[in-house]
Amino acid sequence: MIKIHKEGRIIVAITIVVLLAVISSSTLLFPPVVNYVTSIGSGVILILVLRFFRVPRRHRFKDEKTLVAPSDGKVVVIEKVNQQEYIEGPCIQVSIFMSIHDVHINFFPSDGHVDYVKTHPGKYLVARYPKSSELNERFSTGISTQHGKYLVRQVAGYVARRIKCYADEGSKAIQGNEMGFIKFGSRLDLFLPLDTQIKVKLNQRVTGGVTPVALFK
């Protein structure tokens, strides 16, 4: 049985009611062939909505020196940048793009302490656009560990306009636990210490809470 995330339960319920109404109306007003097409189309839409808000069963990766992927998706950026927010200096950026087909739960990459949480209002550019990390609406979460500190940034996109961040300043980050949720496709940026060993490659598919992304020195 598919488990639905709390962020999607109302949307799934509304979708089911609307689709049932559409099918019922079609049955009363149109011939059988139209009803058949309407039923198939409604079923496809429901499956897509259920897949988007599903909560997968996963065996979490646990290691205090390893940072796991904060989300499902494809690695679209690995580069050295100068980050003035929380990191305050040169670091390595690793960005993961989530398509509408990916699970959109965001996970804590490691155990640690949440030192910093900030919301940044902004635009809604396509999340693949390089400047979206700086110009789009975003949530920044700074986490410190005994091996170093890093920043996780949840970035809104052209379609994704609702970001949920569950992290609170002063709270504890637990590797693999839920950090937030982004509705309808976007990206996650990791800003890591320069001496971090990167374990992924560009265009690699990663699984949130499972795939090792980097290793602290």
N, C-alpha and C positions, 0 to 999 in steps of 0.2 A: 504493500500500500504506500502511495506517495505521501510524504509528510510535507505540508505546506508551511512556508515561513510566515511568521506573524505579520510581516510587512505586506503580505499578499493575500491574506485571508478574506478581507473585505472585497478586494478586487476580484478574486476568484468567485466569491458568492454573487457579486453583481453580474459578472460575465455569464454565469450559469443561468441566472434569472432572465437576462436579456436574450440569450441564445434560445432558451425554452420558449420565450414569447415569440421570437422570430419563427421558430419551427412551427409553433401552433398557428400563427397567422398564415404561414405559407400553406399549411394543410387545409385551411378553410378557404383560401382565396385562389390557389393555383393548382394546376394539374399535377399528377403524381411525379412526372419527370422533374418538375421544378422542386417539388418537395424533397426528392432524392438528392438533388444537387445542394439544396439548402442544408439538409441534414449532414452531408459530408463536409461542407464548408464550415458548419458550426462545430463539428467534431474536431477539425483541424485547428480552429481557433482556440478551442478549449485545451487541446493538447499543448499548444504553444504557451499558453498562459500558465498551465500547470508546470511545464518544464522550467519556465523562467523563475517561478517562486518555489521550486522544489528544494528540500533540505536533504542533501546526499549523505549517505552513511560512509564514513571514511575512517581509516586508521591514521591518526595524526602522527606526524614526524615529531619526535621529542629529542632535543639536544640543546644544551644551554649556549653553545657557541655557534649554532647554526640559525640562520634566518630563513624561514620558509616563505613561500609565495603568499602574499596577502590576499590574493584572489585567483580565480580561474582566468585563463586568457592567454594571449600571445605577447611575448617580450618584444617591444617595439623600440626601446631605447636602452642603450648601455653607453654612458659617456661621462666624462669628467666635467663637473660644473662648479660654479661658485655659488653656494647657497647661503644667503644671509639670514634666513629664518631658522632659528633654533640651532642649526649646525654652525652658522657664522663662519664660513670659510669653504675651502675646496673640499669636494666630496665626489662620490660616484653616484650617478643617478641610474636607477633601473626602473623602467616603466612597463606596465602590463596593461594591454588593451583588452577590454571585455566586450565581446559581441553580444547581441541580443540572445544568442543561444547558450551563453555561459551562465553558470550559477553566479548570482550577484551578491552573495554573502562576502563580506570582507573579514579577514582573520588577522589576529595579532601575529606578527612574524616570529616573535620570541617572548620569553619571559622578561619581565622588567618592571620599571616604574614609570607611570605616565606623568611626565613633568610639564607638558605643554599641550594645550588644545585651543585652536583658534579657527573661527569661521571667516572666510574671505568672500564677500559678495563679488560677483563678476559676470562675465558674458557666458554664452552657451555655444561656443564654437565646436566644430566637430572634434571629438576627443583625440583623434589621430593627429591633428594639427599640432606641430611642435610647441607653439606658443600657448596652447590651451592650458598647460600646467601653470602658467603665470597669469593668464587673462581670464580664465573661466572661474565660475563659482567653485569653491573648494573648502575642504576641511583639512587642517593640518594637525597631526598628533606627534609630539616629540616623546620618545621613549629612551630611558637610560638603563643600561645594564652594567654588570661588573666588567664587561669586556669592551664597552664603548656605548655611544649613544647614536641614535638615528631618527630620521623623520619619515613618517608615512603620510602621504597626501592623497585624499580622495577627491577626484576631479569630476565635475559634472560635464556633460556633453550636450550635443545638439538635441538629442532625444531625452537623455537622462537629466532630469531637472529636480530630482528629489534625492538628497543625500542624507543618510542617517548615520550619525556617529555615536556609538555607545560609550566611548572612552570619556572619562572624567579626570581632570587634573587631580593628582594625589592618589589615584586608584592603582591597582596592580594589573599589569598586563600578563596574561597567561598564554603561552604559545599555542596556537590553534583554536583559541576561543574566539567567539564573534567580536569583531571590533566595530562593525557597522554594516550598512547595506546601501547599494546604489540602484535605483530603479531605472531599467531600460537602457543599459549599455553605457559604458564610460571607461575610465582608466584609473589605475593606482600607480603612484610614484613612490619609490623608495630612495631616500638620500642616505648613503652609507659612508663610513670612514674610508679614507683613501687606501688604507692598508687592508681593507676587506678583500677576501678572495671570492671573486664572482664565480658561481657554479652553473650559470645558465648562458645561453647564446641567443643572439638576435633571431627572431622568428620562432623560437622554441615555445611550444605549448606547455603551460604549467598548470598545476592543480593547487588551489588554495588550501593552505594548512598542511600540505603534503610534500610538495616539491621543494627541495633545498635550493635557495636562490643565492645565498652568500654564506661565507664562513668568517667569523671574527678571527683576527690574528691572535 
